[in-house]
Amino acid sequence: MSKQLIGIIDIGSTTARLKLFELGNKAKPKEIETVRSYIELGSKSFVAGKIMPEEVDELCECLTLFRSKCKEYRVKNVICVATSALRDASNRDVVLEQIKVRTGFDIKVLDNSMERFYHNLSVKESLASEVGIGIFDEGTMMLDIGADSMQASVYDKGELVFSQNTVLGSLRISGLLSDISNRTTHYEEVLEEFINQDLDDYHAVEPKGITYRNLIAFGGDIGFIKQLAGYKPYENVVMTKKEFSKVYDYLLKARPSDITLERNVPSFISPLLLPTALIIRNMLEYTTLDKIIMPNASLSDGVAYMHAATSFGYELAKNPEDELLSAAKNIAKRFKSSKKHINFVETVSLQLFDSTSKYNGLGARERLLLRVSAILHEIGKYVNARNHNDSALFLIKYAELIGLDKIELDTIGLVVRLYPLANPYSDGFYATLDSKRKVLVSKLTAILRIADALDSSHKNKSDDIQMSMEDETLTIKIDTSEDMSFEKWSFDHRSKLLEEVLGIKVKLKIRRKL
């Protein structure tokens, strides 16, 4: 595939950014030019709950400039995404329509999971060539500190073992506590108490027993932290604890107006740096590390890397699907799911999916959703053994599974909710879906319920399972040395749905070894 220029626009709470990349066959995206504009899109939205008309005007002016730059380079493919400020605005739909009419840009608003996915992808790709992707093989905490919230992700033994979102965004904190700053001479102490309260809640649920070797911090304000330490804002930096402490002490003593005048920091950014620094200081003390890795990573970079991987064959440093699956398995472990059972159901679900591919009409992404559903299908038993499917729906809804958007996560939740039901079609949640999602959920549910039925006893009695498709009949052959009467009974009650949704026959043949 020939080289192509692409434009990526990301609209944050304090910054709008256009990055132009050159993409080519299996090549790493090459940055051509970056245009940044500091905006105050989120400064009022966190308090007022909506985007103000003057903020819309400011954004449209910025996007018009970006449009001209894209025309200058003859860029035809422009991807435009937005994050928390637009995501949380009550008048989001109206604002998006205004922007489309006035600028021509059709903005995709990312949910939190996908925003973090692109950020994390960008960090890994940025560090792969300099620090090395191997740092994720040992205890590593990664902090994505945004304007709206903070996502802490923990890696150990090459896996993403934990991820948690908190409301500790620098702009959100500053906005919420702005009135206090005018009424006390101890604002810094109040700020620290506010932040530490939420971080204490985070530490209470964080996995224990991890020996941390690395702390990574990135986000919209981190570039200014680098700048205050004497580094360039847009470079990979390994900052010592001593260097960071000097920046922290300065922010603790300086007024925001002084930071703007003395250090050339935009006036609406200056108040945000102390909350960011307080979060980092807390995590430095918690991990007992003496350095912080601050990569040059942005949402735009992450989108570009993913586009290069899916459309130009670029090989990512770390497979995002592997990370998603490891996160799902760690959630299942946290909720005491049987490892042997979920491994069985996962394997058999994929066998069923692949064997019926000609009839199910689904692709790789749907196969991934099925796989995650299989891994998480019993987590609800930790809460309520009798009605575990009800509990699972809500546990999955709020699960931190970076890389799945809200619709995909809801789909998994519904599949896990519906698979044990005698008549999934009668479920109230199912009834609210559009026709396309009803079909998808029905197919995935039908596959999952058969896979689970074949290990109803949770004793993994099957020695070998083979599947074949012929004359619109799926034949499942099982070799076993044990009595599988219970599994056969479960199969007979659960196989009809798959026959209905795919228009095939399903037969089970059990060969008992003597």
TORVEX-703888 format. One record per residue (C-alpha): x, y, z; residue number from 1; residue in one letter. Coordinates in nm, 4 decimals, decimal comma. Each point is the difference from the previous one (the first is absolute). Layout:
N
        px        py        pz  seq  type
         X         Y         Z  NUM     A
...
This chain:
514
        px        py        pz  seq  type
    0,0000    0,0000    0,0000    1     M
    0,1354    0,3417   -0,0972    2     S
    0,0782    0,2731    0,2505    3     K
   -0,2840    0,2175    0,1212    4     Q
   -0,0325    0,3180    0,2033    5     L
   -0,2559   -0,0053    0,2764    6     I
   -0,1148    0,2655    0,2452    7     G
   -0,0941   -0,0813    0,3601    8     I
   -0,1835    0,2639    0,2039    9     I
   -0,0592   -0,0569    0,3697   10     D
   -0,2054    0,2440    0,2039   11     I
    0,0715   -0,0047    0,3704   12     G
   -0,1108    0,2168    0,2882   13     S
    0,2928    0,2402   -0,0216   14     T
    0,1627   -0,0742   -0,3362   15     T
   -0,1073   -0,0637   -0,3577   16     A
    0,2690   -0,1676   -0,2067   17     R
    0,0442   -0,0762   -0,3709   18     L
    0,2726   -0,2473   -0,0908   19     K
    0,0890   -0,0872   -0,3568   20     L
    0,1519   -0,3439   -0,0583   21     F
    0,1467   -0,1834   -0,2959   22     E
   -0,1093   -0,3636   -0,0037   23     L
    0,1444   -0,2716   -0,2210   24     G
    0,0194   -0,3741   -0,0458   25     N
    0,0811   -0,1543    0,3438   26     K
    0,1790    0,3219    0,0960   27     A
   -0,0118    0,1857    0,3310   28     K
   -0,2084    0,3205   -0,0318   29     P
    0,2259    0,2930   -0,0828   30     K
   -0,1036    0,3304    0,1534   31     E
    0,0109    0,2807   -0,2579   32     I
   -0,1328    0,2974    0,1933   33     E
   -0,1900    0,0811    0,3186   34     T
   -0,2253    0,2980    0,0616   35     V
   -0,1237    0,0638    0,3554   36     R
   -0,2525    0,2421    0,1318   37     S
   -0,0679    0,0520    0,3697   38     Y
   -0,3725    0,0211    0,0606   39     I
   -0,2141    0,0310    0,3100   40     E
   -0,2634   -0,2491   -0,1089   41     L
   -0,0166   -0,1773    0,3336   42     G
    0,0572    0,2913    0,2356   43     S
   -0,3711    0,0653    0,0460   44     K
   -0,1520   -0,3287   -0,1116   45     S
    0,0994   -0,1885    0,3163   46     F
   -0,1889    0,2562    0,2076   47     V
   -0,2828    0,1026   -0,2362   48     A
   -0,0404   -0,3455   -0,1551   49     G
   -0,0132    0,1337   -0,3548   50     K
    0,2075    0,1689   -0,2691   51     I
   -0,0570    0,3761   -0,0162   52     M
   -0,0626    0,1836   -0,3320   53     P
    0,3273    0,1915    0,0245   54     E
    0,1848   -0,3291    0,0441   55     E
   -0,1680   -0,1385   -0,3112   56     V
    0,1105    0,3111   -0,1899   57     D
    0,3581   -0,0449    0,1226   58     E
    0,0054   -0,3645   -0,1022   59     L
   -0,1482    0,0663   -0,3444   60     C
    0,2609    0,2698   -0,0619   61     E
    0,2710   -0,2484    0,0959   62     C
   -0,1409   -0,2757   -0,2226   63     L
   -0,0270    0,2383   -0,2950   64     T
    0,3736    0,0667    0,0389   65     L
    0,0631   -0,3758    0,0063   66     F
   -0,2105   -0,0401   -0,3142   67     R
    0,2185    0,2534   -0,1823   68     S
    0,3168   -0,1817    0,1089   69     K
   -0,1386   -0,3321   -0,1314   70     C
   -0,0824    0,1646   -0,3347   71     K
    0,3535    0,1402   -0,0136   72     E
    0,1375   -0,3551    0,0181   73     Y
   -0,2824   -0,1399   -0,2195   74     R
   -0,1043   -0,2372    0,2757   75     V
   -0,3296   -0,1679   -0,0857   76     K
   -0,0302   -0,2420    0,2918   77     N
   -0,0524    0,1821    0,3298   78     V
   -0,1026   -0,1825    0,3174   79     I
   -0,1469    0,2273    0,2671   80     C
   -0,0545   -0,1224    0,3581   81     V
   -0,0985    0,1668    0,3264   82     A
    0,0242   -0,0977    0,3657   83     T
   -0,1476    0,0881    0,3392   84     S
   -0,1051    0,3647   -0,0459   85     A
   -0,2340   -0,0910   -0,2861   86     L
   -0,0730   -0,3484    0,1314   87     R
   -0,1453    0,1296    0,3267   88     D
   -0,1757    0,3103   -0,1351   89     A
   -0,3795   -0,0128    0,0295   90     S
   -0,0325    0,1903   -0,3311   91     N
    0,2518   -0,2219   -0,1807   92     R
   -0,2226   -0,0983   -0,2935   93     D
   -0,0960    0,3596   -0,0741   94     V
    0,3634    0,1145    0,0190   95     V
    0,1189   -0,2814   -0,2283   96     L
   -0,2616    0,0916   -0,2592   97     E
    0,1020    0,3686    0,0153   98     Q
    0,3644   -0,0920   -0,0509   99     I
   -0,0822   -0,2249   -0,2962  100     K
   -0,2053    0,2718   -0,1704  101     V
    0,2567    0,2740    0,0639  102     R
    0,3246   -0,1901   -0,0661  103     T
   -0,0894   -0,3186   -0,1877  104     G
    0,1611   -0,2219    0,2630  105     F
   -0,1941   -0,3012    0,1219  106     D
    0,1365   -0,0526    0,3515  107     I
    0,0060   -0,3416    0,1644  108     K
   -0,0320    0,0325    0,3769  109     V
    0,2038   -0,2723    0,1697  110     L
   -0,1204   -0,1637    0,3172  111     D
    0,2470   -0,0300    0,2866  112     N
    0,1098   -0,3529   -0,0880  113     S
    0,0940    0,0820   -0,3592  114     M
    0,1669    0,3269    0,1013  115     E
    0,2223   -0,1943    0,2431  116     R
    0,0587   -0,2689   -0,2627  117     F
    0,1495    0,2480   -0,2474  118     Y
    0,2020    0,1697    0,2732  119     H
    0,1435   -0,3306    0,1245  120     N
    0,0773   -0,1111   -0,3553  121     L
    0,1839    0,3252   -0,0632  122     S
    0,2072   -0,0410    0,3174  123     V
    0,1077   -0,3534   -0,0871  124     K
    0,0956    0,0920   -0,3548  125     E
    0,1850    0,3115    0,1189  126     S
    0,2005   -0,1920    0,2602  127     L
    0,0630   -0,3117   -0,2099  128     A
    0,2876    0,1521   -0,1974  129     S
    0,1705    0,1819    0,2894  130     E
   -0,0768   -0,1493    0,3407  131     V
   -0,1155   -0,3374   -0,1314  132     G
   -0,3345   -0,1771    0,0178  133     I
    0,1547   -0,2394    0,2535  134     G
   -0,0797    0,2376    0,2855  135     I
   -0,3568   -0,1331   -0,0122  136     F
    0,1335   -0,3454    0,0884  137     D
    0,0692    0,1171    0,3544  138     E
   -0,1925    0,1993    0,2581  139     G
   -0,1062    0,3180   -0,1794  140     T
   -0,2594    0,2596    0,0920  141     M
   -0,1224    0,2218   -0,2820  142     M
   -0,1866    0,3224    0,0813  143     L
   -0,2101    0,1664   -0,2676  144     D
   -0,0758    0,3355    0,1620  145     I
   -0,2600    0,1871   -0,1993  146     G
   -0,2058    0,3112    0,0559  147     A
   -0,3078   -0,2013    0,0940  148     D
    0,1382   -0,3096    0,1717  149     S
    0,2995   -0,2196    0,0669  150     M
    0,0429   -0,3586   -0,1155  151     Q
    0,2495   -0,2120    0,1911  152     A
    0,1075   -0,3229   -0,1702  153     S
    0,2192   -0,2627    0,1619  154     V
    0,2172   -0,2451   -0,1953  155     Y
    0,1777   -0,3015    0,1434  156     D
    0,1606   -0,3044   -0,1606  157     K
   -0,0826    0,1302   -0,3463  158     G
   -0,3722    0,0372    0,0674  159     E
   -0,2415    0,2826    0,0723  160     L
   -0,1170   -0,1172    0,3421  161     V
   -0,2058    0,2999    0,1095  162     F
   -0,1429    0,3265   -0,1279  163     S
   -0,2091    0,2529    0,1860  164     Q
   -0,1471    0,3359   -0,0934  165     N
   -0,0363    0,2786    0,2590  166     T
   -0,1462    0,3508   -0,0202  167     V
    0,3396    0,1533    0,0755  168     L
    0,0290    0,2103   -0,3138  169     G
    0,2073    0,3183    0,0337  170     S
   -0,2652    0,2303   -0,1491  171     L
   -0,2832   -0,1692    0,1866  172     R
    0,1843    0,0359    0,3339  173     I
    0,0910    0,3617   -0,0676  174     S
   -0,3582    0,0836   -0,0997  175     G
   -0,1584   -0,1718    0,2984  176     L
    0,2326    0,1641    0,2518  177     L
    0,0245    0,3440   -0,1614  178     S
   -0,2359    0,1613    0,2521  179     D
    0,2006   -0,1434    0,2916  180     I
    0,3232    0,1541   -0,1269  181     S
   -0,1470    0,3473    0,0563  182     N
   -0,1130   -0,0795    0,3541  183     R
    0,3058   -0,1579    0,1579  184     T
    0,3710    0,0607    0,0352  185     T
    0,0564   -0,3764    0,0149  186     H
   -0,1257   -0,0904   -0,3465  187     Y
    0,2906   -0,2366   -0,0613  188     E
   -0,0901   -0,2035    0,3085  189     E
   -0,3674   -0,0218   -0,1036  190     V
    0,1067   -0,1014   -0,3503  191     L
    0,2276   -0,2719    0,1340  192     E
   -0,2742   -0,1349    0,2297  193     E
   -0,2455   -0,0075   -0,2908  194     F
    0,2397   -0,1883   -0,2262  195     I
    0,1284   -0,2391    0,2660  196     N
   -0,3552   -0,0991    0,0956  197     Q
   -0,0642   -0,1316   -0,3525  198     D
    0,3450   -0,1555   -0,0290  199     L
   -0,0551   -0,1832    0,3279  200     D
   -0,3162   -0,1490   -0,1527  201     D
    0,2037   -0,1037   -0,3037  202     Y
    0,2745   -0,1613    0,2091  203     H
   -0,2657   -0,1962    0,1932  204     A
   -0,0994   -0,1946   -0,3142  205     V
    0,3378   -0,0088   -0,1746  206     E
    0,1662   -0,3458   -0,0165  207     P
    0,2384   -0,0654    0,2876  208     K
    0,3377   -0,1673   -0,0072  209     G
    0,1321    0,1727   -0,3134  210     I
    0,3592    0,1240    0,0098  211     T
    0,0036    0,3175   -0,2063  212     Y
    0,2963    0,0643   -0,2269  213     R
   -0,1413    0,2755   -0,2209  214     N
   -0,2357    0,2947    0,0280  215     L
   -0,1289    0,1538   -0,3234  216     I
   -0,1904    0,3290    0,0002  217     A
   -0,1503    0,1702   -0,3033  218     F
   -0,2861    0,2316   -0,0908  219     G
   -0,0796    0,3498   -0,1213  220     G
    0,1786    0,1818    0,2860  221     D
    0,3086   -0,2213    0,0201  222     I
    0,1764    0,1934   -0,2778  223     G
   -0,0039    0,3107    0,2207  224     F
    0,1384   -0,2020    0,2934  225     I
    0,2889   -0,0992   -0,2303  226     K
    0,0395    0,3628   -0,1056  227     Q
    0,0250    0,1175    0,3612  228     L
    0,2735   -0,2590    0,0577  229     A
    0,2019    0,1352   -0,2939  230     G
   -0,0951   -0,2593   -0,2624  231     Y
   -0,1753    0,0398   -0,3330  232     K
   -0,3756   -0,0605    0,0373  233     P
   -0,0226   -0,2388   -0,2938  234     Y
    0,2749   -0,2519    0,0663  235     E
    0,0344   -0,3232    0,1950  236     N
    0,1351    0,0865    0,3447  237     V
    0,1214   -0,2091    0,2939  238     V
   -0,0267    0,2463    0,2895  239     M
    0,1676   -0,0704    0,3323  240     T
   -0,1908    0,0351    0,3240  241     K
    0,2361    0,2844    0,0936  242     K
   -0,0786    0,1877   -0,3225  243     E
   -0,3714   -0,0507    0,0496  244     F
    0,0202    0,1151    0,3637  245     S
    0,1457    0,3335   -0,1132  246     K
   -0,2948    0,0481   -0,2387  247     V
   -0,2459   -0,1031    0,2701  248     Y
    0,1501    0,2432    0,2562  249     D
   -0,0197    0,2819   -0,2549  250     Y
   -0,3669   -0,0737   -0,0793  251     L
   -0,0800   -0,0181    0,3696  252     L
    0,1346    0,3516    0,0612  253     K
   -0,0747    0,1812   -0,3266  254     A
   -0,3296    0,1626   -0,0876  255     R
   -0,1545   -0,1010   -0,3343  256     P
    0,0519    0,3547   -0,1307  257     S
    0,3707   -0,0253    0,0873  258     D
    0,0304   -0,3323   -0,1833  259     I
   -0,1501    0,1608   -0,3099  260     T
    0,2283    0,3032    0,0114  261     L
    0,3198   -0,1751    0,1054  262     E
   -0,0233   -0,3290   -0,1900  263     R
   -0,2084    0,0822   -0,3090  264     N
   -0,2901   -0,2284    0,0916  265     V
   -0,3499    0,0916   -0,1304  266     P
   -0,2050    0,1685    0,2738  267     S
   -0,2764   -0,2612    0,0066  268     F
    0,2567   -0,2843    0,0148  269     I
    0,1994    0,1356    0,2966  270     S
   -0,2611   -0,0890    0,2698  271     P
   -0,0112   -0,3574   -0,1302  272     L
    0,3656   -0,0849    0,0575  273     L
   -0,0098   -0,0288    0,3788  274     L
   -0,2808   -0,2625    0,0011  275     P
    0,1946   -0,1980   -0,2607  276     T
    0,3209    0,0255    0,2035  277     A
   -0,1796   -0,1071    0,3196  278     L
   -0,1282   -0,3162   -0,1692  279     I
    0,3488   -0,0864   -0,1250  280     I
    0,1571    0,0687    0,3390  281     R
   -0,2509   -0,2299    0,1710  282     N
    0,0748   -0,2818   -0,2440  283     M
    0,3759    0,0532    0,0298  284     L
   -0,0246   -0,0428    0,3753  285     E
   -0,2306   -0,2996   -0,0348  286     Y
    0,2240   -0,1857   -0,2463  287     T
    0,3221    0,1145    0,1783  288     T
    0,1619    0,0629   -0,3379  289     L
    0,2666    0,2629   -0,0655  290     D
   -0,0923    0,0887   -0,3604  291     K
   -0,2983    0,0631   -0,2255  292     I
   -0,0226   -0,0802   -0,3697  293     I
   -0,1816    0,2766   -0,1880  294     M
   -0,0476   -0,1061   -0,3624  295     P
   -0,0837    0,2191   -0,2950  296     N
   -0,3363   -0,1544   -0,0717  297     A
   -0,3321    0,1384   -0,1146  298     S
   -0,3443   -0,1192   -0,0975  299     L
    0,0719    0,1019   -0,3601  300     S
    0,3040   -0,2271   -0,0081  301     D
   -0,2046   -0,2926    0,1284  302     G
   -0,2667    0,0480   -0,2676  303     V
    0,2718    0,0203   -0,2666  304     A
    0,1721   -0,3171    0,1224  305     Y
   -0,3284   -0,1915   -0,0015  306     M
   -0,0892    0,1247   -0,3482  307     H
    0,3450   -0,1010   -0,1242  308     A
   -0,0446   -0,3463    0,1527  309     A
   -0,3492   -0,0661   -0,1390  310     T
    0,0403    0,1621   -0,3436  311     S
    0,3730   -0,0151   -0,0791  312     F
    0,1226   -0,3164    0,1722  313     G
    0,2130    0,1739    0,2625  314     Y
    0,0993   -0,2422    0,2768  315     E
   -0,0739    0,1420    0,3440  316     L
    0,2542   -0,0489    0,2792  317     A
   -0,2632   -0,1704    0,2156  318     K
   -0,3208   -0,1687   -0,1224  319     N
   -0,2956    0,1941    0,1510  320     P
   -0,2234   -0,3067   -0,0098  321     E
    0,2425   -0,1964    0,2182  322     D
   -0,0119    0,2793    0,2544  323     E
   -0,3798    0,0106   -0,0053  324     L
   -0,0239   -0,3749    0,0531  325     L
    0,2499    0,0047    0,2872  326     S
   -0,2000    0,2789    0,1642  327     A
   -0,3218   -0,2038   -0,0378  328     A
    0,1660   -0,3083    0,1506  329     K
    0,1240    0,2021    0,2957  330     N
   -0,3543    0,1281    0,0584  331     I
   -0,1243   -0,3609   -0,0075  332     A
    0,2718   -0,0938    0,2479  333     K
   -0,0951    0,2910    0,2278  334     R
   -0,3595   -0,1259    0,0091  335     F
    0,1084   -0,3600    0,0738  336     K
   -0,1098   -0,1581   -0,3303  337     S
    0,1179   -0,3559   -0,0573  338     S
    0,3072    0,0250   -0,2229  339     K
   -0,0459   -0,3538   -0,1413  340     K
   -0,3653    0,0648   -0,0831  341     H
    0,0468    0,3368   -0,1690  342     I
    0,2969   -0,1359   -0,1989  343     N
   -0,2246   -0,2838   -0,1195  344     F
   -0,2877    0,2310   -0,0915  345     V
    0,2334    0,2436   -0,1749  346     E
    0,1610   -0,2754   -0,2097  347     T
   -0,3277   -0,1700   -0,0936  348     V
   -0,1710    0,3331   -0,0770  349     S
    0,2716    0,0801   -0,2518  350     L
   -0,0292   -0,3490   -0,1505  351     Q
   -0,3733    0,0512   -0,0452  352     L
    0,0519    0,3471   -0,1467  353     F
    0,2613   -0,1169   -0,2504  354     D
   -0,1910   -0,3152   -0,0961  355     S
   -0,3138    0,2013   -0,0816  356     T
    0,1763    0,2977   -0,1628  357     S
   -0,1749   -0,0620   -0,3324  358     K
   -0,3386    0,0366    0,1711  359     Y
    0,0580    0,2502    0,2807  360     N
    0,1259    0,2774   -0,2321  361     G
    0,2156    0,1521    0,2737  362     L
    0,3553    0,1307   -0,0097  363     G
    0,3124    0,0272    0,2139  364     A
   -0,1359    0,2745    0,2236  365     R
   -0,3145   -0,1979    0,0848  366     E
    0,2197   -0,3047    0,0681  367     R
    0,1919    0,2111    0,2522  368     L
   -0,3255    0,1078    0,1695  369     L
   -0,1007   -0,3659    0,0296  370     L
    0,3357   -0,0846    0,1507  371     R
   -0,0266    0,2714    0,2652  372     V
   -0,3587   -0,1102    0,0728  373     S
    0,1220   -0,3552    0,0588  374     A
    0,2710    0,1197    0,2391  375     I
   -0,2423    0,2146    0,2019  376     L
   -0,3137   -0,2133   -0,0158  377     H
    0,0125   -0,1094    0,3654  378     E
    0,1252    0,3089    0,1822  379     I
   -0,3494    0,0722    0,1297  380     G
    0,0136   -0,3099    0,2235  381     K
    0,2352    0,1928    0,2274  382     Y
   -0,2916    0,2308    0,0840  383     V
   -0,3048   -0,2247   -0,0397  384     N
    0,0354   -0,3699   -0,0778  385     A
   -0,3714   -0,0473   -0,0732  386     R
   -0,0536    0,2957   -0,2369  387     N
    0,3572    0,0438   -0,1104  388     H
   -0,0917    0,1161   -0,3497  389     N
   -0,1753    0,3103    0,1404  390     D
    0,3031    0,0877    0,2098  391     S
    0,2413   -0,0630   -0,2873  392     A
   -0,1773    0,2507   -0,2243  393     L
    0,0733    0,2862    0,2385  394     F
    0,3505   -0,1173    0,0897  395     L
    0,0926   -0,0044   -0,3679  396     I
   -0,1674    0,3341   -0,0635  397     K
    0,2466    0,1663    0,2367  398     Y
    0,3009   -0,2195   -0,0748  399     A
    0,3245    0,1707   -0,0994  400     E
    0,0606   -0,1749   -0,3321  401     L
    0,2109    0,2400   -0,2019  402     I
   -0,0507   -0,0501   -0,3714  403     G
   -0,3740   -0,0693   -0,0018  404     L
   -0,2432    0,2805   -0,0641  405     D
   -0,3219    0,0374    0,1972  406     K
   -0,2155   -0,1819   -0,2564  407     I
    0,2412   -0,2947   -0,0118  408     E
    0,0137   -0,0185    0,3795  409     L
   -0,3792    0,0115    0,0198  410     D
   -0,0170   -0,2776   -0,2597  411     T
    0,2240   -0,2230    0,2111  412     I
   -0,2068    0,0794    0,3096  413     G
   -0,3223   -0,1002   -0,1771  414     L
    0,1464   -0,3239   -0,1357  415     V
    0,1129   -0,0962    0,3503  416     V
   -0,3415    0,0949    0,1383  417     R
   -0,2001   -0,1925   -0,2602  418     L
    0,1893   -0,3249   -0,0500  419     Y
   -0,1567   -0,1920    0,2970  420     P
   -0,3566    0,1154   -0,0681  421     L
   -0,2541   -0,2445   -0,1391  422     A
   -0,1386    0,2705   -0,2331  423     N
    0,2514    0,2833   -0,0607  424     P
   -0,2437    0,1741   -0,2373  425     Y
   -0,2320    0,0842    0,2900  426     S
    0,2631    0,1982    0,1894  427     D
   -0,0757    0,3704    0,0473  428     G
    0,3550    0,1124   -0,0762  429     F
    0,0005   -0,2002   -0,3239  430     Y
   -0,3231    0,1684   -0,1071  431     A
    0,1642    0,3443    0,0068  432     T
    0,2644   -0,0904   -0,2607  433     L
   -0,0168    0,0980   -0,3651  434     D
   -0,0438   -0,2834   -0,2503  435     S
    0,3679   -0,0256   -0,0920  436     K
    0,1136   -0,0358    0,3613  437     R
   -0,2809   -0,2458    0,0742  438     K
    0,1357   -0,2288   -0,2710  439     V
    0,3598    0,0296    0,1256  440     L
   -0,0919   -0,0565    0,3650  441     V
   -0,2175   -0,2983   -0,0965  442     S
    0,2821   -0,1666   -0,1941  443     K
    0,2638    0,0503    0,2699  444     L
   -0,2426   -0,1078    0,2730  445     T
   -0,0901   -0,3174   -0,1916  446     A
    0,3672   -0,0973   -0,0346  447     I
    0,0864    0,0772    0,3618  448     L
   -0,2908   -0,1985    0,1433  449     R
    0,1072   -0,3175   -0,1855  450     I
    0,3639    0,0388    0,1056  451     A
   -0,1064    0,0405    0,3620  452     D
   -0,2429   -0,2931   -0,0224  453     A
    0,2810   -0,2366   -0,1037  454     L
    0,1655    0,0612    0,3367  455     D
   -0,3139    0,0358    0,2129  456     S
    0,1558   -0,1971    0,2848  457     S
    0,3161    0,2165   -0,0026  458     H
    0,2001   -0,3253    0,0012  459     K
    0,1465    0,0301   -0,3505  460     N
   -0,0929   -0,3592   -0,0890  461     K
    0,0877    0,0284   -0,3704  462     S
    0,3267   -0,1561   -0,1117  463     D
   -0,0351    0,1259   -0,3555  464     D
   -0,2558    0,2099   -0,1913  465     I
   -0,0256    0,0037   -0,3781  466     Q
   -0,2472    0,1976   -0,2121  467     M
   -0,0969   -0,0278   -0,3636  468     S
   -0,2518    0,1740   -0,2229  469     M
   -0,1706   -0,1887   -0,2809  470     E
   -0,3361    0,0369   -0,1759  471     D
   -0,1045    0,2805    0,2334  472     E
    0,0600   -0,2249    0,3003  473     T
    0,2564    0,0710    0,2709  474     L
    0,1234   -0,3227    0,1600  475     T
    0,1778    0,0205    0,3349  476     I
    0,1963   -0,3150    0,0875  477     K
    0,1262   -0,0484    0,3553  478     I
    0,2315   -0,2711    0,1282  479     D
   -0,0247   -0,0565    0,3744  480     T
    0,0731   -0,2545    0,2701  481     S
   -0,2750    0,1350    0,2251  482     E
   -0,3771    0,0120    0,0111  483     D
   -0,1238    0,3143   -0,1802  484     M
   -0,3727   -0,0487    0,0478  485     S
   -0,0328    0,3372    0,1727  486     F
    0,1848    0,1753   -0,2829  487     E
   -0,2140   -0,1826   -0,2606  488     K
   -0,3177    0,1125    0,1777  489     W
    0,1263    0,3617    0,0132  490     S
    0,0949   -0,0108   -0,3664  491     F
   -0,3454   -0,1264   -0,1009  492     D
   -0,1603    0,2952    0,1797  493     H
    0,2417    0,2622   -0,1271  494     R
    0,0766   -0,0904   -0,3606  495     S
   -0,3311    0,1106   -0,1531  496     K
    0,0898    0,3692    0,0034  497     L
    0,3050   -0,0554   -0,2219  498     L
   -0,2130   -0,1981   -0,2444  499     E
   -0,2513    0,2840   -0,0095  500     E
    0,2414    0,2911   -0,0484  501     V
    0,2281   -0,1724   -0,2549  502     L
   -0,2530   -0,2191   -0,1805  503     G
    0,1991   -0,3212    0,0562  504     I
   -0,0285   -0,3302    0,1859  505     K
    0,2266   -0,0794    0,2955  506     V
    0,0834   -0,3572    0,1041  507     K
    0,2002   -0,1228    0,2980  508     L
    0,1768   -0,3379   -0,0117  509     K
    0,1649   -0,1211    0,3205  510     I
    0,2374   -0,2950   -0,0166  511     R
    0,0621   -0,1545    0,3410  512     R
    0,3408   -0,1589    0,0399  513     K
    0,0154   -0,3169    0,1990  514     L
